[in-house]
């Protein structure tokens, strides 16, 4: 028994010695215990998730909204910046709402189909995303808050991160704020909000009589968004510069420009003085814009670019049947009485309601004075001092079928837009041709693919260009310029190119002859 006991003890000692040796040896029992005791697992640092945030440079540290973003300023849509959108975001939607205090929620800004690549919107953003209709009418644009009565008003900007890719499909062409909330309800991944206040007074500039004259004259619709907002000096007439009537039909001499949307919005809108002042000496108006029609389309003087020594656009056949055409910025404008616009009202209406506003603040009326008599034209600028309605007294202009058609000079002191008119426009193409004679010009929309189609026939060959450094010879015949504004992924792809940095609108152009053959390569232009 003792032998067996000793043998087991000896074996145990040998086993322990071998174990110590395998662990590095020489440490004794304390080291064995330390080596074999389980350690407590380390707790990992918590994952920090940054908040989805929305900020604006038009909201001050005091939480007040800049008056420039309201109807008491230029009515510019505010800049917005957002960070840390949720993972999986495929598009954004934006709502700006007003709580006027009576429990009725209003929407000022309805904008969706904003690409996931965006991290913000610049001031006066246009053609970015898809605009819905706010609560102040069918205009598909930013509707600057213009709450009635004095006191503090509260506004909220809400940016929604969506799992839906662009374009977000809608059942109707006009989407309201309520429609959008319902449409995206099941795809909201997160939302960021920004609240702001604004205090109106009984003397707010957007409520002045002079501002109301301009605002009440404007003829806007969902298809033709036009907005009027006023600071202490000017009414800002905002628009995309396109009418609701047909364009470019009947032109017999052309340089092949086409009408596209412009950014005449907010602080880039047309400034009309609210309190016109007669100038000591009449101010020249021989080139470029002289005013703005009530549908938001600019009015030019009758002369070709560079001055009247280069010819009268109407006499040369460069105007369509509405007395307008597209200029070198692919912008549409009138050079004489906007007769297609005027056709929407009885003739007598324009005797007492402005058809447009000159850049000096005086109204542009129809062919007759308020009493129905044919308007007399003085030997100064082509207007008269007869009594007017719905416009400042002292002077007024009247359209005529005789050149200069509207005005030959400014009787009042023009706004800075006369000197800075070039900054309003952003040409995106080299002038494709020197003006040449054509016939049967028309502008239509191809219902199959929504391209706009400018078609014309020429009896002579002509040379066109895309970049100014290339040229394409076109023989006599029929041609079609097809163009379409890019949107969604196509637009964002075009804007990622280095040459398009800082731009926000792009169009694709196609050039074909009468048989459908390509006459020069397709090209994308941005501005």
Secondary structure in CASP SS format (residue, H / E / C, confidence):
PFRMAT SS
TARGET T0000
AUTHOR 0000-0000-0000
METHOD secondary structure of the structure
MODEL  1
X C 1.00
X H 1.00
X H 1.00
X H 1.00
X H 1.00
X H 1.00
X H 1.00
X H 1.00
X H 1.00
X H 1.00
X H 1.00
X H 1.00
X H 1.00
X H 1.00
X H 1.00
X H 1.00
X H 1.00
X H 1.00
X H 1.00
X H 1.00
X H 1.00
X H 1.00
X C 1.00
X C 1.00
X C 1.00
X C 1.00
X C 1.00
X H 1.00
X H 1.00
X H 1.00
X H 1.00
X H 1.00
X H 1.00
X H 1.00
X H 1.00
X H 1.00
X C 1.00
X C 1.00
X C 1.00
X C 1.00
X C 1.00
X C 1.00
X C 1.00
X C 1.00
X C 1.00
X C 1.00
X C 1.00
X C 1.00
X C 1.00
X C 1.00
X C 1.00
X C 1.00
X E 1.00
X E 1.00
X E 1.00
X C 1.00
X C 1.00
X C 1.00
X E 1.00
X C 1.00
X C 1.00
X C 1.00
X C 1.00
X E 1.00
X E 1.00
X C 1.00
X H 1.00
X H 1.00
X H 1.00
X E 1.00
X C 1.00
X C 1.00
X C 1.00
X C 1.00
X C 1.00
X C 1.00
X C 1.00
X C 1.00
X C 1.00
X E 1.00
X E 1.00
X E 1.00
X E 1.00
X C 1.00
X C 1.00
X C 1.00
X C 1.00
X C 1.00
X C 1.00
X C 1.00
X E 1.00
X E 1.00
X E 1.00
X E 1.00
X E 1.00
X E 1.00
X E 1.00
X E 1.00
X E 1.00
X C 1.00
X C 1.00
X C 1.00
X C 1.00
X C 1.00
X E 1.00
X E 1.00
X E 1.00
X E 1.00
X E 1.00
X E 1.00
X E 1.00
X E 1.00
X E 1.00
X E 1.00
X E 1.00
X C 1.00
X C 1.00
X C 1.00
X C 1.00
X E 1.00
X E 1.00
X C 1.00
X C 1.00
X C 1.00
X C 1.00
X C 1.00
X C 1.00
X C 1.00
X C 1.00
X E 1.00
X E 1.00
X C 1.00
X C 1.00
X C 1.00
X C 1.00
X C 1.00
X C 1.00
X C 1.00
X C 1.00
X C 1.00
X C 1.00
X C 1.00
X C 1.00
X C 1.00
X E 1.00
X C 1.00
X C 1.00
X C 1.00
X C 1.00
X C 1.00
X E 1.00
X E 1.00
X E 1.00
X E 1.00
X E 1.00
X E 1.00
X E 1.00
X E 1.00
X E 1.00
X E 1.00
X E 1.00
X E 1.00
X C 1.00
X C 1.00
X C 1.00
X C 1.00
X C 1.00
X C 1.00
X C 1.00
X C 1.00
X C 1.00
X C 1.00
X C 1.00
X C 1.00
X C 1.00
X C 1.00
X H 1.00
X H 1.00
X H 1.00
X H 1.00
X H 1.00
X H 1.00
X H 1.00
X C 1.00
X H 1.00
X H 1.00
X H 1.00
X E 1.00
X E 1.00
X E 1.00
X E 1.00
X E 1.00
X E 1.00
X E 1.00
X E 1.00
X E 1.00
X E 1.00
X E 1.00
X E 1.00
X E 1.00
X C 1.00
X C 1.00
X C 1.00
X C 1.00
X H 1.00
X H 1.00
X H 1.00
X C 1.00
X H 1.00
X H 1.00
X H 1.00
X H 1.00
X H 1.00
X H 1.00
X H 1.00
X H 1.00
X H 1.00
X C 1.00
X C 1.00
X C 1.00
X C 1.00
X C 1.00
X C 1.00
X C 1.00
X C 1.00
X E 1.00
X E 1.00
X E 1.00
X E 1.00
X E 1.00
X C 1.00
X C 1.00
X C 1.00
X E 1.00
X E 1.00
X E 1.00
X E 1.00
X E 1.00
X E 1.00
X C 1.00
X C 1.00
X C 1.00
X C 1.00
X C 1.00
X C 1.00
X C 1.00
X C 1.00
X C 1.00
X C 1.00
X C 1.00
X C 1.00
X C 1.00
X E 1.00
X E 1.00
X C 1.00
X C 1.00
X C 1.00
X C 1.00
X C 1.00
X C 1.00
X C 1.00
X C 1.00
X C 1.00
X E 1.00
X C 1.00
X H 1.00
X H 1.00
X H 1.00
X C 1.00
X E 1.00
X E 1.00
X E 1.00
X E 1.00
X C 1.00
X C 1.00
X C 1.00
X C 1.00
X E 1.00
X E 1.00
X E 1.00
X E 1.00
X E 1.00
X E 1.00
X E 1.00
X C 1.00
X C 1.00
X C 1.00
X C 1.00
X E 1.00
X E 1.00
X E 1.00
X E 1.00
X E 1.00
X C 1.00
X C 1.00
X C 1.00
X C 1.00
X E 1.00
X E 1.00
X E 1.00
X C 1.00
X C 1.00
X E 1.00
X C 1.00
X C 1.00
X C 1.00
X C 1.00
X H 1.00
X H 1.00
X H 1.00
X C 1.00
X E 1.00
X C 1.00
X C 1.00
X C 1.00
X C 1.00
X C 1.00
X C 1.00
X C 1.00
X C 1.00
X C 1.00
X C 1.00
X C 1.00
X E 1.00
X E 1.00
X E 1.00
X C 1.00
X C 1.00
X C 1.00
X C 1.00
X C 1.00
X E 1.00
X E 1.00
X E 1.00
X C 1.00
X C 1.00
X C 1.00
X C 1.00
X H 1.00
X H 1.00
X H 1.00
X H 1.00
X C 1.00
X C 1.00
X C 1.00
X C 1.00
X C 1.00
X C 1.00
X H 1.00
X H 1.00
X H 1.00
X H 1.00
X C 1.00
X C 1.00
X C 1.00
X E 1.00
X E 1.00
X E 1.00
X C 1.00
X C 1.00
X C 1.00
X C 1.00
X E 1.00
X E 1.00
X E 1.00
X C 1.00
X C 1.00
X E 1.00
X C 1.00
X C 1.00
X C 1.00
X C 1.00
X C 1.00
X E 1.00
X C 1.00
X C 1.00
X C 1.00
X C 1.00
X C 1.00
X C 1.00
X C 1.00
X C 1.00
X E 1.00
X E 1.00
X C 1.00
X C 1.00
X C 1.00
X C 1.00
X C 1.00
X C 1.00
X C 1.00
X C 1.00
X C 1.00
X C 1.00
X C 1.00
X E 1.00
X E 1.00
X E 1.00
X C 1.00
X C 1.00
X C 1.00
X C 1.00
X C 1.00
X C 1.00
X C 1.00
X C 1.00
X C 1.00
X C 1.00
X E 1.00
X E 1.00
X E 1.00
X E 1.00
X C 1.00
X C 1.00
X C 1.00
X C 1.00
X C 1.00
X C 1.00
X C 1.00
X C 1.00
X H 1.00
X H 1.00
X H 1.00
X H 1.00
X C 1.00
X C 1.00
X C 1.00
X C 1.00
X C 1.00
X C 1.00
X C 1.00
X C 1.00
X C 1.00
X C 1.00
X C 1.00
X E 1.00
X E 1.00
X C 1.00
X E 1.00
X E 1.00
X E 1.00
X E 1.00
X E 1.00
X E 1.00
X E 1.00
X C 1.00
X C 1.00
X C 1.00
X C 1.00
X C 1.00
X C 1.00
X E 1.00
X E 1.00
X E 1.00
X E 1.00
X E 1.00
X E 1.00
X E 1.00
X C 1.00
X C 1.00
X C 1.00
X E 1.00
X E 1.00
X E 1.00
X C 1.00
X C 1.00
X C 1.00
X C 1.00
X C 1.00
X C 1.00
X C 1.00
X E 1.00
X E 1.00
X E 1.00
X C 1.00
X C 1.00
X E 1.00
X E 1.00
X E 1.00
X E 1.00
X E 1.00
X E 1.00
X E 1.00
X E 1.00
X E 1.00
X C 1.00
X C 1.00
X H 1.00
X H 1.00
X H 1.00
X H 1.00
X H 1.00
X H 1.00
X H 1.00
X H 1.00
X C 1.00
X C 1.00
X H 1.00
X H 1.00
X H 1.00
X C 1.00
X C 1.00
X C 1.00
X C 1.00
X C 1.00
X E 1.00
X E 1.00
X E 1.00
X E 1.00
X E 1.00
X E 1.00
X E 1.00
X E 1.00
X C 1.00
X C 1.00
X C 1.00
X C 1.00
X E 1.00
X E 1.00
X E 1.00
X E 1.00
X E 1.00
X E 1.00
X E 1.00
X E 1.00
X E 1.00
X C 1.00
END
